[in-house]
Amino acid sequence: MDQSNLKPPTGAKHKKKRVGCGDGSGHGTFSTRGCKGQKSRAGRDLRPGFEGGQLPLIKRLPWKRGFTKVVRIEFSIVNVGDLRLFDADSEVNVESLLEKGLIKGTGKPIKILGNGELDRPLSVKADKFSTSAKAKIESAGGKVEEI
């Protein structure tokens, strides 16, 4: 086997469609571009969704492309199950969470969510708590304090 004997598999190569080569070719006259109009001319470069200058559908229906809440607060999220890294009766705050690698930085407020189980009492200080997280921490004998 050498490179001179290699061939692409059957059906992998297609003949190029030759347009504008006369009516006998089947692709003559308008060369697969239809009749008159902006899209039949040379040099056309229309972005997807362009509607000839009319306000496009994507702009007319803003809910179709999502909605960004302007005053949305982005939280650093920590689950109750992640708090098992701390010893019993220890205090969990921003510095200790950063030290254990549960949050990436101090730029965002911290929210504790109720995913997972907690088996030791902890004193947790954070910006927000979900109701299930609050219940799980307090049922384990811990304290919850919103900063």
Secondary structure, 3 states (H helix, E strand, C coil): CCHHHCCCCCCCCCCCCCCCCCHHHCCCCCCCCCCCCHHHCCCCCCCCCCCCCCCCHHHHCHHHHCCCCCCCCCCEEEEHHHHHHCCCCCEECHHHHHHHCCCCCCCCCEEEECCCCCCCCCEEEECEECHHHHHHHHHCCCEEEEC
